[in-house]
Amino acid sequence: MSFNEIKLSEEVDPEYKETEKEVEEEAAEEIEIEHEDHTDLEVTFFLFVMLIAGGIMKELSSIIGIPYTSLLTVIGLLLGILAEAYPH
């Protein structure tokens, strides 16, 4: 479509530009909503899993006798190694 055709279409239908703009905004909102829903679920799941893991490590540290922070450091290192070995 040339510049003159675009200009003519705007002169014929002054709402043409607004309609196209609305369609683009709706598409952007849909993409954002889909992404937000997925991200919120992952964050919530991660928080619950880490809270449970922290509680288990706290109990385990009192049974084994290893300090809690040292145990968390070792678990963090192991999770980091696993994340590097198996990305997604």
C-alpha positions in Angstrom: 0.0 0.0 0.0 1.5 3.3 -1.0 1.4 6.5 1.0 -1.3 8.0 -1.2 -3.6 5.0 -0.7 -3.2 5.2 3.0 -3.9 8.9 3.0 -7.0 8.3 0.8 -8.3 5.6 3.2 -7.9 7.9 6.1 -9.8 10.6 4.3 -12.7 8.3 3.4 -12.9 6.7 6.9 -11.5 9.0 9.6 -12.0 6.2 12.2 -9.7 3.8 10.2 -6.7 4.8 12.2 -8.4 4.4 15.6 -9.8 1.0 14.7 -6.3 -0.3 13.7 -4.9 1.2 16.9 -7.5 -0.5 19.0 -6.9 -3.9 17.4 -3.1 -3.6 18.1 -3.8 -2.6 21.8 -6.2 -5.5 22.3 -3.6 -7.9 20.9 -0.9 -6.5 23.1 -3.2 -6.8 26.2 -4.0 -10.4 25.4 -0.3 -11.3 25.1 0.4 -9.5 28.3 -2.4 -11.3 30.2 -1.3 -14.7 29.0 2.3 -14.0 30.1 1.2 -12.7 33.5 -1.0 -15.7 34.2 1.8 -18.1 33.5 4.4 -16.2 35.4 2.2 -15.7 38.5 1.6 -19.5 38.7 5.3 -20.3 38.5 6.2 -17.7 41.2 3.5 -19.0 43.5 4.6 -22.6 43.0 8.2 -21.7 43.6 7.4 -19.9 46.8 5.4 -22.8 48.2 8.1 -25.4 47.3 10.9 -23.3 48.8 8.9 -22.7 52.0 8.3 -26.5 52.4 12.0 -27.2 51.5 13.1 -24.6 54.1 10.9 -26.2 56.8 12.3 -29.7 56.0 15.9 -28.4 56.1 15.2 -26.7 59.4 14.0 -30.0 60.9 16.8 -32.0 59.3 19.5 -29.6 60.6 18.3 -30.2 64.2 18.3 -33.9 63.7 21.7 -34.2 62.0 23.4 -31.4 64.0 24.6 -29.5 60.9 23.9 -25.7 61.1 20.9 -24.6 59.1 22.7 -22.0 57.0 25.4 -24.5 56.0 22.8 -27.0 55.0 21.0 -24.3 52.9 24.3 -23.4 51.2 25.0 -27.0 50.3 21.4 -27.5 49.0 21.7 -24.2 47.0 24.9 -25.4 45.4 23.3 -28.7 44.4 20.3 -27.0 42.9 22.6 -24.6 41.0 24.6 -27.6 39.6 21.4 -29.3 38.6 20.1 -26.1 36.9 23.3 -25.8 34.9 23.3 -29.5 33.9 19.6 -29.6 32.9 18.5 -26.2 31.6 14.7 -26.2 31.0 
